[in-house]
């Protein structure tokens, strides 16, 4: 699992807990989950950039009211150069798909984190 874990840590900036937990169960299982992460997050020619993938998962986290993930993803968006307008667009899409109540719930934490990041 060491090689896969290292690759994913470089790709994502952290080791996802699912890989760490899987490693405690079975090394091959952990390798499989790491392979899934790698397949999803690798940049491919004519595919989505890492920034755009993070914008999508940010919008999904917001629309499903997963505030902790949304705030964590903001750090990655900042690293990959997402603009405030791009983040605002993702938040508006989340409001559209997840509903105004979810928007109300996630907005305070997200806006506070955006301020901390300098947006």
C-alpha positions in Angstrom: 0.0 0.0 0.0 2.9 2.3 0.5 3.4 3.2 -3.2 -0.3 3.7 -3.9 -0.7 5.8 -0.7 2.2 8.0 -1.6 0.9 8.6 -5.1 -2.6 9.5 -3.8 -1.1 11.7 -1.1 0.8 13.6 -3.8 -2.2 13.8 -6.1 -4.7 14.9 -3.5 -2.5 16.6 -1.0 -3.5 14.2 1.8 -4.2 10.5 2.3 -7.9 9.8 2.2 -9.2 8.1 5.3 -10.8 5.4 3.2 -7.4 4.2 2.0 -5.9 4.2 5.5 -8.9 2.3 6.9 -8.8 -0.2 4.0 -5.1 -0.7 4.7 -6.0 -1.8 8.2 -8.3 -4.4 6.7 -6.4 -5.7 3.7 -3.5 -4.3 1.6 -5.0 -5.4 -1.7 -8.3 -3.7 -0.7 -6.3 -0.5 0.0 -4.5 -0.7 -3.3 -7.9 -1.0 -5.1 -9.3 2.0 -3.4 -6.1 4.0 -4.1 -6.4 2.9 -7.8 -10.0 4.3 -7.8 -8.8 7.6 -6.4 -6.0 7.7 -9.0 -8.3 7.0 -11.9 -10.7 9.7 -10.8 -8.3 12.5 -9.9 -5.7 12.1 -12.7 -5.7 14.8 -15.4 -6.3 13.4 -18.8 -5.9 15.0 -22.2 -9.1 16.8 -23.1 -10.6 16.0 -19.7 -11.4 18.1 -16.7 -8.6 19.9 -14.9 -8.0 19.2 -11.2 -9.4 22.6 -10.4 -12.7 21.8 -12.2 -12.9 18.4 -10.6 -12.6 20.1 -7.2 -15.3 22.7 -8.2 -17.6 19.8 -9.0 -17.1 18.0 -5.8 -17.3 21.3 -3.9 -20.8 21.9 -5.4 -21.8 18.3 -4.6 -20.6 18.6 -1.0 -22.5 21.9 -0.6 -25.7 20.6 -2.3 -25.7 17.5 0.0 -25.0 19.8 3.0 -21.6 18.2 3.8 -20.2 21.3 5.3 -17.0 19.8 6.6 -16.0 18.5 3.1 -17.0 21.7 1.4 -14.7 23.7 3.7 -11.9 21.2 3.2 -12.3 21.3 -0.6 -12.1 25.2 -0.5 -8.4 24.8 0.6 -7.8 22.7 -2.5 -9.7 25.1 -4.7 -7.5 27.9 -3.4 -4.3 25.9 -4.1 -5.5 25.2 -7.7 -6.3 28.8 -8.4 -10.1 28.8 -8.4 -11.5 32.3 -8.5 -14.1 33.7 -6.1 -16.5 33.9 -9.1 -16.0 30.2 -9.9 -16.7 29.3 -6.2 -19.7 31.5 -6.1 -21.0 29.9 -9.3 -20.6 26.4 -7.7 -22.4 27.6 -4.5 -25.3 28.9 -6.6 -25.5 25.6 -8.5 -25.5 23.8 -5.1 -28.4 26.1 -4.0 -30.2 25.1 -7.2 -29.7 21.4 -6.8 -29.7 21.0 -3.0 -32.2 23.5 -2.1 -32.2 26.9 -0.3 -32.2 25.3 3.2 -28.9 23.5 2.4 -27.6 26.8 0.9 -28.5 28.5 4.2 -26.8 25.8 6.2 -23.5 25.6 4.3 -23.0 29.3 3.4 -22.0 30.6 6.8 -19.1 28.1 7.1 -18.0 28.4 3.5 -18.1 32.2 3.4 -16.1 32.3 6.7 -13.5 29.9 5.2 -13.4 31.9 2.0 -12.6 35.0 4.0 -9.8 33.2 5.8 -8.3 32.1 2.4 -8.4 35.7 1.2 -11.3 35.5 -1.3 
